[in-house]
Amino acid sequence: MRSSLERLSQRISLAILEASLLLSATVMATLAQQPLLRNVSEGLFVGATLFGLWLIVSLLRSSRR
């Protein structure tokens, strides 16, 4: 029971982190007037996308067990 609660809390914290990365990248892309900030926001989008895909795959693989 305790291990399932720990896994659940880890997944929730990862999902919150993922959402914050996407939100910050969106705000930066919207407000960016300099090319450097636009590049950083694009990098955040790519990183958040890869992180999100990893999280989904991880959740799917662990649910099969």
C-alpha angles and dihedrals in degrees: 000000000000094000091052090052090049091051091047092051091048091051092048092050091049090050091051090049090050092050092049091051092051093045094049091047090051093050092046092049091049096048099034113117096162123073092231093059091046090053091048091050091049089051090051090051091052092045093047091048093051091045091050092050090049090050093051093048090047092052093047093049094048093048090060092062 
